[in-house]
Amino acid sequence: MDEILLAARTLMLAKSYTGATMDEIAAEAGITKPTIYQYFRTKDELIVALVEPLVLSLATELESIRKSVEIGSYASGGEIIADVFKVYYGTFERDPDLFRLFIIFLQVGLGREMSAEAAGRIKELGRRCFDEGNRITVLSIQKGYLRETDVRQTTDFVWASFWGIVQVEQDKWGREGISPFLRPVLAFGERLLVAALVRK
């Protein structure tokens, strides 16, 4: 099964999700198409299997931050924001190509074209991340770390600003790896969030 996932990932990165066919994935993996269907009924199931570990890891790490906020482990709201950025960046840095595949998936609105089952699984995974982000924000406000703010808008903004910066910098300067300008721009974005949101 690992060979199938590696082949799917390689071809989807090279040709896009819609451009890669099951025949090509089978050929890349060195197996027959019926063998793929023993593990994955559709290409939708393949993309879910590829991105699920990334999103689950992100949700688990955000949950850890939320638990630390709950028990009062942080000295400041700036530390909370820094840790959220570290989790996001760590997710990207561990596998930039998989991140790129996930962003492609989000950008082109594949969820609308996928089977209800596959789209539902991606939505469920994404909801876990956003729910943890919302809980982090609520607790941080309640404990006086952050100013009163709209929780959902804050979570959406933090998520979108981070991934948007990564995408822009990688598109411009990251063709041969991670852009050398990525960390400085992310640090700038983090400072802006701290200035806008942090009370203590």
Secondary structure, 3 states (H helix, E strand, C coil): CHHHHHHHHHHHHHHCCCCCCHHHHHHHHCCCHHHHHHHCCCHHHHHHHHHHHHHHHHHHHHHHHHHHHHCCCCCCHHHHHHHHHHHHHHHHHHCHHHHHHHHHHHHCCHHHCCCHHHHHHHHHHHHHHHHHHHHHHHHHHHCCCECCCCHHHHHHHHHHHHHHHHHHHHHHHCCCCCCCCHHHHHHHHHHHHHHHHECC
